[in-house]
Amino acid sequence: MCLPEVLLCRPTRRQTSLGKDCLQPAAANMHVRGAKARRPATPRQVARAAGALALAPLAKRLLDSVQARLRLRTRRAAFLCVLGACLLAALCVFGCVAATFV
């Protein structure tokens, strides 16, 4: 694969304040790990990616319904509520299991 000699990037605040242009050599944008050839994805990685893509709309719908039902302002707040409920449920299950062995 042939890389172009110059890659365009988005200027940072520091670059714009210093008046630097954003044209950098391609070698400057290459990371040490990025220079190595990548291995092809394993079937497990492909299955995980497919599962994440399949569940993403359901997670969004869940967060939207929690946000609407609890009248929260942001989806982040809805995520934290769902996370708290899951952690509380896990703690209850752990407590019940631990109580049975005492």
Beta strands, then each sheet from edge to edge (+ up, - down):
strand 1: 6-8
strand 2: 23-25
sheet 1: 1+ 2-
end
